[in-house]
Every structure is written in C-alpha cells, then in structure tokens.
Amino acid sequence: MPKRCFIITGTSKGIGASLAGNLLAQGDMVVGISRSEAGSLERCPGYTHVVFDLMQTTGLERMLQSILARINPDELDMIGLVNNAAMLEPLKRMDAIRPEEMEANLRVGLVAPMVLTSVFVRETQAWDLRKKVIQVTSGSGSYANPGMSVYSTAKAGLNMFTMCAGTELAGSVEVIAVDPGMVDTSLQESARNKGGKEFGLAPYFEQAYREGQLLEPGDVAKRIADIIDDRSEPGTIEKI
C-alpha cells in the first residue's frame, strides 16, 4: 500500500476529525491542525497534532515549515494538504458587521488557506512524489446569501484562488476544491440557532435539519477520501 501523509486543518471536530480518522484507518499518516486539542485522535497511531490558531496568519509560514521539516519525503508516495477549517460568523447584515469581525473571518477562511497552499507548494517543490491540495469550500461561495456576506465572500475567493492555483500548478500539484453540501456540523448548528431577526436564513437552516437534509460528517469524509485517491483535473470544484 502506498505510504501517504496528509496535513489537515480543523481536525478537532466535524469533517476534519472524520476525515483524519478515515485516513488513519487506511494506514495513512495525518498531521492535524486546530486551535484546540485533538481529543480521541491523539490516541491514534500515525496521528500528530499541532495546536495553532489560524487567525494568527503571520505565523502560518513558520508553523507549516516546522511540520514539513519533520517529514521525510523519501518515505512517502504522496503528501497532501486539506484546508478544511472555516469560520461562519458573523451572520448578520453587512452594515452591522464590525471591521474586526470581517477580518477574523477572512483570515481563517481565505487568507490561511491561501498562505498554507503557497508555503506547501514552495516547500515541497523538490519532493519527487504525488502532491495534492484540497480546499473545502461551500455552495455559499456561488450564491448571494443574505446575512452571510463575509463567509460567502471568503468561499468565493477560495474558489477563485483554487482555479488560479490549479492552472499555475497543472502537472506538478493537484489543487482542487470540494463542496460538501449541507453537513451536520457545529457551523450548521450555529446558523440554525440564530434568531430570525438577526439572521434571516436561520429558519431555512432549521428546516433543512428537521427534514433530514444534512449529510453526516463521516459520509462526507469518505467521499473526500475517495476524491483524494482520484486523479483530479487541476483547479476544479467538485460537489459531493
């Protein structure tokens, strides 16, 4: 079986935790990054956890360089980066959003994936093995959703960055985005628990939850694992 290593952001819960567990079960090595502890993943053979707040964008380069410095490419057939972490808030009209709220969201949801992708590509340039970057995006990046202007803008930017990077790196690094659809995560819970006056789409999220329209993180993780195996067209945005 090929020896592979994946660096995944946002592994403390949701899709990130499920994907890490799925890949570990396949015998892959995983380095998880989140601002909180790893929980049960910490006990899994092959798992390494790095506590880091992605909002601290000036430290991203050094953090990822430190991770990659501990990896021996001669022992691997493939290395991957999965930019999964995201921030949903603020969920309110754009004229009610404070500048610091906008900046926090964009740092986590857009700037961090861009920086990590850039550093990953640069630092592994001389590594003779298969390389793949997956950005976890959202359908919100393609539609104008009232009350979700910052989150949607971050995902739209991530989609465009993916397409540009895919074009630039075709033949050397597979860079794609994956839209998992509506998944039963803490982000979804946060959206549906908002008051309708503050966030007009809250009833829509609540209805989707009540009608069983949400996918389970584990099912999404399995599909992303399959996409990792597949040879991907550079810069594509794949829907689950």
C-alpha atoms as a printed R data frame, in Angstrom:
    type eleno elety resid chain resno       x      y       z
1   ATOM     1    CA   MET     A     1   0.000  0.000   0.000
2   ATOM     2    CA   PRO     A     2   1.338  3.493  -0.844
3   ATOM     3    CA   LYS     A     3   2.687  5.450   2.106
4   ATOM     4    CA   ARG     A     4   0.931  8.798   2.389
5   ATOM     5    CA   CYS     A     5   0.847 11.783   4.733
6   ATOM     6    CA   PHE     A     6  -1.884 14.426   4.978
7   ATOM     7    CA   ILE     A     7  -1.877 17.779   6.747
8   ATOM     8    CA   ILE     A     8  -5.443 18.752   7.681
9   ATOM     9    CA   THR     A     9  -6.721 21.939   9.304
10  ATOM    10    CA   GLY     A    10  -9.697 21.913  11.644
11  ATOM    11    CA   THR     A    11  -9.349 18.351  12.934
12  ATOM    12    CA   SER     A    12 -10.853 18.940  16.383
13  ATOM    13    CA   LYS     A    13 -14.404 18.210  15.146
14  ATOM    14    CA   GLY     A    14 -16.722 17.823  12.164
15  ATOM    15    CA   ILE     A    15 -15.467 16.965   8.700
16  ATOM    16    CA   GLY     A    16 -11.819 17.451   9.675
17  ATOM    17    CA   ALA     A    17 -11.966 14.972  12.552
18  ATOM    18    CA   SER     A    18 -13.891 12.426  10.463
19  ATOM    19    CA   LEU     A    19 -11.515 12.732   7.518
20  ATOM    20    CA   ALA     A    20  -8.479 12.346   9.762
21  ATOM    21    CA   GLY     A    21  -9.975  9.206  11.306
22  ATOM    22    CA   ASN     A    22 -10.846  7.796   7.900
23  ATOM    23    CA   LEU     A    23  -7.344  8.290   6.517
24  ATOM    24    CA   LEU     A    24  -5.705  6.923   9.663
25  ATOM    25    CA   ALA     A    25  -7.856  3.794   9.372
26  ATOM    26    CA   GLN     A    26  -6.437  3.334   5.874
27  ATOM    27    CA   GLY     A    27  -2.902  3.388   7.270
28  ATOM    28    CA   ASP     A    28  -2.053  6.964   6.284
29  ATOM    29    CA   MET     A    29  -0.200  9.429   8.488
30  ATOM    30    CA   VAL     A    30  -2.057 12.584   9.470
31  ATOM    31    CA   VAL     A    31  -0.899 15.878  10.936
32  ATOM    32    CA   GLY     A    32  -3.901 17.737  12.334
33  ATOM    33    CA   ILE     A    33  -4.005 21.473  12.993
34  ATOM    34    CA   SER     A    34  -6.572 23.215  15.173
35  ATOM    35    CA   ARG     A    35  -6.702 25.821  17.903
36  ATOM    36    CA   SER     A    36  -7.902 23.207  20.415
37  ATOM    37    CA   GLU     A    37  -6.641 19.782  21.463
38  ATOM    38    CA   ALA     A    38  -7.078 16.710  19.259
39  ATOM    39    CA   GLY     A    39  -9.337 14.699  21.533
40  ATOM    40    CA   SER     A    40  -9.621 10.999  20.684
41  ATOM    41    CA   LEU     A    41  -7.458 11.358  17.560
42  ATOM    42    CA   GLU     A    42  -4.445 11.911  19.797
43  ATOM    43    CA   ARG     A    43  -4.509  8.205  20.707
44  ATOM    44    CA   CYS     A    44  -4.486  7.029  17.090
45  ATOM    45    CA   PRO     A    45  -1.237  5.593  15.704
46  ATOM    46    CA   GLY     A    46   0.083  7.768  12.899
47  ATOM    47    CA   TYR     A    47  -1.549 10.960  14.147
48  ATOM    48    CA   THR     A    48   0.315 14.122  15.156
49  ATOM    49    CA   HIS     A    49  -1.479 17.196  16.451
50  ATOM    50    CA   VAL     A    50  -0.409 20.831  16.219
51  ATOM    51    CA   VAL     A    51  -2.258 23.430  18.280
52  ATOM    52    CA   PHE     A    52  -2.369 26.638  16.261
53  ATOM    53    CA   ASP     A    53  -4.888 29.434  15.761
54  ATOM    54    CA   LEU     A    54  -5.204 30.031  12.013
55  ATOM    55    CA   MET     A    55  -6.228 33.602  12.739
56  ATOM    56    CA   GLN     A    56  -2.546 34.237  13.508
57  ATOM    57    CA   THR     A    57  -1.693 34.489   9.823
58  ATOM    58    CA   THR     A    58   1.804 35.899  10.324
59  ATOM    59    CA   GLY     A    59   2.844 32.614  11.964
60  ATOM    60    CA   LEU     A    60   1.413 30.278   9.323
61  ATOM    61    CA   GLU     A    61   4.560 30.012   7.234
62  ATOM    62    CA   ARG     A    62   6.820 29.083  10.136
63  ATOM    63    CA   MET     A    63   4.245 26.649  11.528
64  ATOM    64    CA   LEU     A    64   3.889 24.719   8.261
65  ATOM    65    CA   GLN     A    65   7.627 24.794   7.605
66  ATOM    66    CA   SER     A    66   8.127 23.193  11.023
67  ATOM    67    CA   ILE     A    67   5.662 20.419  10.151
68  ATOM    68    CA   LEU     A    68   7.203 19.718   6.752
69  ATOM    69    CA   ALA     A    69  10.726 19.717   8.206
70  ATOM    70    CA   ARG     A    70   9.772 16.655  10.269
71  ATOM    71    CA   ILE     A    71   8.535 14.709   7.228
72  ATOM    72    CA   ASN     A    72  10.900 12.556   5.158
73  ATOM    73    CA   PRO     A    73   9.682 12.643   1.537
74  ATOM    74    CA   ASP     A    74  11.807  9.606   0.693
75  ATOM    75    CA   GLU     A    75   9.471  7.515   2.836
76  ATOM    76    CA   LEU     A    76   6.312  8.688   1.046
77  ATOM    77    CA   ASP     A    77   4.469  8.184  -2.211
78  ATOM    78    CA   MET     A    78   2.101 11.091  -1.641
79  ATOM    79    CA   ILE     A    79   1.676 14.168   0.522
80  ATOM    80    CA   GLY     A    80  -1.474 16.256   0.777
81  ATOM    81    CA   LEU     A    81  -2.838 19.413   2.356
82  ATOM    82    CA   VAL     A    82  -6.539 19.707   3.213
83  ATOM    83    CA   ASN     A    83  -7.638 23.238   4.088
84  ATOM    84    CA   ASN     A    84 -10.815 22.359   5.954
85  ATOM    85    CA   ALA     A    85 -11.052 24.903   8.782
86  ATOM    86    CA   ALA     A    86 -13.552 27.732   8.372
87  ATOM    87    CA   MET     A    87 -15.339 30.402  10.365
88  ATOM    88    CA   LEU     A    88 -19.062 31.024   9.801
89  ATOM    89    CA   GLU     A    89 -19.618 34.125  11.921
90  ATOM    90    CA   PRO     A    90 -20.561 36.933  11.548
91  ATOM    91    CA   LEU     A    91 -24.096 36.031  10.457
92  ATOM    92    CA   LYS     A    92 -25.807 39.409  10.106
93  ATOM    93    CA   ARG     A    93 -26.339 42.251   7.677
94  ATOM    94    CA   MET     A    94 -23.144 43.647   6.255
95  ATOM    95    CA   ASP     A    95 -23.823 47.121   7.676
96  ATOM    96    CA   ALA     A    96 -23.969 45.610  11.181
97  ATOM    97    CA   ILE     A    97 -20.614 43.841  10.924
98  ATOM    98    CA   ARG     A    98 -17.642 45.279  12.757
99  ATOM    99    CA   PRO     A    99 -14.328 45.538  10.847
100 ATOM   100    CA   GLU     A   100 -12.617 43.171  13.268
101 ATOM   101    CA   GLU     A   101 -15.327 40.546  12.660
102 ATOM   102    CA   MET     A   102 -14.789 40.753   8.908
103 ATOM   103    CA   GLU     A   103 -11.034 40.464   9.312
104 ATOM   104    CA   ALA     A   104 -11.230 37.462  11.634
105 ATOM   105    CA   ASN     A   105 -13.450 35.509   9.241
106 ATOM   106    CA   LEU     A   106 -11.346 36.289   6.180
107 ATOM   107    CA   ARG     A   107  -8.130 35.387   7.973
108 ATOM   108    CA   VAL     A   108  -9.381 31.899   8.846
109 ATOM   109    CA   GLY     A   109 -11.481 31.179   5.759
110 ATOM   110    CA   LEU     A   110  -9.416 32.737   2.977
111 ATOM   111    CA   VAL     A   111  -6.005 34.089   3.951
112 ATOM   112    CA   ALA     A   112  -4.930 30.984   5.899
113 ATOM   113    CA   PRO     A   113  -5.746 28.515   3.071
114 ATOM   114    CA   MET     A   114  -4.004 30.757   0.538
115 ATOM   115    CA   VAL     A   115  -0.861 31.100   2.657
116 ATOM   116    CA   LEU     A   116  -0.749 27.416   3.596
117 ATOM   117    CA   THR     A   117  -1.185 26.362  -0.045
118 ATOM   118    CA   SER     A   118   1.594 28.709  -1.156
119 ATOM   119    CA   VAL     A   119   4.008 27.537   1.545
120 ATOM   120    CA   PHE     A   120   3.124 23.875   0.975
121 ATOM   121    CA   VAL     A   121   3.828 24.126  -2.762
122 ATOM   122    CA   ARG     A   122   7.063 26.030  -2.290
123 ATOM   123    CA   GLU     A   123   8.480 23.855   0.481
124 ATOM   124    CA   THR     A   124   7.708 20.563  -1.318
125 ATOM   125    CA   GLN     A   125   8.775 21.728  -4.772
126 ATOM   126    CA   ALA     A   126  11.798 19.435  -4.858
127 ATOM   127    CA   TRP     A   127   9.927 16.421  -3.477
128 ATOM   128    CA   ASP     A   128   9.541 13.715  -6.112
129 ATOM   129    CA   LEU     A   129   6.134 12.329  -5.147
130 ATOM   130    CA   ARG     A   130   2.449 12.935  -5.752
131 ATOM   131    CA   LYS     A   131   1.185 16.182  -4.185
132 ATOM   132    CA   LYS     A   132  -2.412 17.295  -3.724
133 ATOM   133    CA   VAL     A   133  -4.188 20.260  -2.124
134 ATOM   134    CA   ILE     A   134  -7.896 20.153  -1.322
135 ATOM   135    CA   GLN     A   135  -9.778 23.286  -0.289
136 ATOM   136    CA   VAL     A   136 -13.072 22.571   1.481
137 ATOM   137    CA   THR     A   137 -15.425 25.169   0.032
138 ATOM   138    CA   SER     A   138 -19.178 25.729   0.081
139 ATOM   139    CA   GLY     A   139 -22.072 26.408  -2.247
140 ATOM   140    CA   SER     A   140 -22.301 29.724  -0.391
141 ATOM   141    CA   GLY     A   141 -19.353 30.857  -2.479
142 ATOM   142    CA   SER     A   142 -21.548 30.816  -5.583
143 ATOM   143    CA   TYR     A   143 -24.773 32.376  -4.263
144 ATOM   144    CA   ALA     A   144 -25.704 35.686  -2.639
145 ATOM   145    CA   ASN     A   145 -26.948 34.655   0.798
146 ATOM   146    CA   PRO     A   146 -28.354 37.476   2.978
147 ATOM   147    CA   GLY     A   147 -26.595 37.646   6.302
148 ATOM   148    CA   MET     A   148 -23.639 35.542   5.088
149 ATOM   149    CA   SER     A   149 -21.710 38.163   3.153
150 ATOM   150    CA   VAL     A   150 -18.310 37.576   4.753
151 ATOM   151    CA   TYR     A   151 -18.452 33.778   4.794
152 ATOM   152    CA   SER     A   152 -19.729 33.679   1.207
153 ATOM   153    CA   THR     A   153 -17.042 36.129   0.075
154 ATOM   154    CA   ALA     A   154 -14.334 34.009   1.711
155 ATOM   155    CA   LYS     A   155 -15.568 30.882  -0.070
156 ATOM   156    CA   ALA     A   156 -15.912 32.709  -3.401
157 ATOM   157    CA   GLY     A   157 -12.344 33.919  -3.025
158 ATOM   158    CA   LEU     A   158 -11.175 30.422  -2.135
159 ATOM   159    CA   ASN     A   159 -12.832 29.071  -5.276
160 ATOM   160    CA   MET     A   160 -11.075 31.612  -7.482
161 ATOM   161    CA   PHE     A   161  -7.741 31.008  -5.750
162 ATOM   162    CA   THR     A   162  -8.190 27.269  -6.373
163 ATOM   163    CA   MET     A   163  -8.844 27.811 -10.073
164 ATOM   164    CA   CYS     A   164  -5.827 30.107 -10.419
165 ATOM   165    CA   ALA     A   165  -3.528 27.778  -8.471
166 ATOM   166    CA   GLY     A   166  -4.788 24.779 -10.422
167 ATOM   167    CA   THR     A   167  -3.900 26.494 -13.687
168 ATOM   168    CA   GLU     A   168  -0.473 27.592 -12.467
169 ATOM   169    CA   LEU     A   169   0.476 24.233 -10.949
170 ATOM   170    CA   ALA     A   170  -1.005 21.817 -13.500
171 ATOM   171    CA   GLY     A   171   1.358 18.890 -13.880
172 ATOM   172    CA   SER     A   172   3.106 19.349 -10.526
173 ATOM   173    CA   VAL     A   173   0.470 19.718  -7.774
174 ATOM   174    CA   GLU     A   174  -3.219 18.773  -7.929
175 ATOM   175    CA   VAL     A   175  -5.116 21.732  -6.473
176 ATOM   176    CA   ILE     A   176  -8.895 21.377  -6.266
177 ATOM   177    CA   ALA     A   177 -11.831 22.457  -4.117
178 ATOM   178    CA   VAL     A   178 -14.556 20.224  -2.709
179 ATOM   179    CA   ASP     A   179 -18.071 21.449  -1.921
180 ATOM   180    CA   PRO     A   180 -19.531 19.001   0.635
181 ATOM   181    CA   GLY     A   181 -23.032 20.463   0.588
182 ATOM   182    CA   MET     A   182 -25.020 20.815   3.801
183 ATOM   183    CA   VAL     A   183 -23.339 18.830   6.560
184 ATOM   184    CA   ASP     A   184 -24.441 18.326  10.164
185 ATOM   185    CA   THR     A   185 -21.604 20.236  11.839
186 ATOM   186    CA   SER     A   186 -21.273 22.883  14.531
187 ATOM   187    CA   LEU     A   187 -21.330 25.538  11.801
188 ATOM   188    CA   GLN     A   188 -24.767 24.366  10.684
189 ATOM   189    CA   GLU     A   189 -25.949 24.264  14.290
190 ATOM   190    CA   SER     A   190 -24.760 27.824  14.817
191 ATOM   191    CA   ALA     A   191 -26.633 29.005  11.716
192 ATOM   192    CA   ARG     A   192 -29.958 27.414  12.615
193 ATOM   193    CA   ASN     A   193 -29.824 28.556  16.244
194 ATOM   194    CA   LYS     A   194 -29.532 32.219  15.282
195 ATOM   195    CA   GLY     A   195 -32.601 34.355  15.785
196 ATOM   196    CA   GLY     A   196 -34.581 35.021  12.623
197 ATOM   197    CA   LYS     A   197 -34.389 38.793  13.151
198 ATOM   198    CA   GLU     A   198 -30.596 38.711  13.358
199 ATOM   199    CA   PHE     A   199 -30.066 36.117  10.615
200 ATOM   200    CA   GLY     A   200 -32.900 35.824   8.125
201 ATOM   201    CA   LEU     A   201 -31.821 32.425   6.784
202 ATOM   202    CA   ALA     A   202 -31.945 30.737  10.211
203 ATOM   203    CA   PRO     A   203 -35.394 29.172   9.531
204 ATOM   204    CA   TYR     A   204 -34.065 27.688   6.270
205 ATOM   205    CA   PHE     A   205 -31.188 26.004   8.100
206 ATOM   206    CA   GLU     A   206 -33.576 24.787  10.807
207 ATOM   207    CA   GLN     A   207 -35.924 23.315   8.196
208 ATOM   208    CA   ALA     A   208 -33.070 21.509   6.428
209 ATOM   209    CA   TYR     A   209 -32.065 19.986   9.761
210 ATOM   210    CA   ARG     A   210 -35.596 18.916  10.706
211 ATOM   211    CA   GLU     A   211 -36.226 17.358   7.291
212 ATOM   212    CA   GLY     A   212 -33.019 15.306   7.443
213 ATOM   213    CA   GLN     A   213 -31.343 17.049   4.520
214 ATOM   214    CA   LEU     A   214 -27.948 17.299   6.213
215 ATOM   215    CA   LEU     A   215 -25.159 14.866   5.416
216 ATOM   216    CA   GLU     A   216 -23.183 13.181   8.190
217 ATOM   217    CA   PRO     A   217 -19.537 14.299   8.531
218 ATOM   218    CA   GLY     A   218 -18.406 10.676   8.306
219 ATOM   219    CA   ASP     A   219 -20.109 10.168   4.950
220 ATOM   220    CA   VAL     A   220 -18.589 13.378   3.598
221 ATOM   221    CA   ALA     A   221 -15.172 12.321   4.887
222 ATOM   222    CA   LYS     A   222 -15.397  9.027   2.994
223 ATOM   223    CA   ARG     A   223 -16.206 10.871  -0.218
224 ATOM   224    CA   ILE     A   224 -13.300 13.281   0.261
225 ATOM   225    CA   ALA     A   225 -11.021 10.284   0.864
226 ATOM   226    CA   ASP     A   226 -12.175  8.884  -2.481
227 ATOM   227    CA   ILE     A   227 -11.500 12.237  -4.152
228 ATOM   228    CA   ILE     A   228  -8.007 12.206  -2.678
229 ATOM   229    CA   ASP     A   229  -7.397  8.863  -4.369
230 ATOM   230    CA   ASP     A   230  -8.744 10.080  -7.717
231 ATOM   231    CA   ARG     A   231  -6.607 11.936 -10.221
232 ATOM   232    CA   SER     A   232  -8.200 15.365 -10.321
233 ATOM   233    CA   GLU     A   233  -8.499 17.947 -13.072
234 ATOM   234    CA   PRO     A   234  -6.476 20.978 -11.864
235 ATOM   235    CA   GLY     A   235  -8.497 23.829 -10.422
236 ATOM   236    CA   THR     A   236 -11.856 22.049 -10.417
237 ATOM   237    CA   ILE     A   237 -14.556 22.496  -7.789
238 ATOM   238    CA   GLU     A   238 -16.132 19.104  -7.089
239 ATOM   239    CA   LYS     A   239 -19.517 18.726  -5.414
240 ATOM   240    CA   ILE     A   240 -20.309 15.832  -3.118
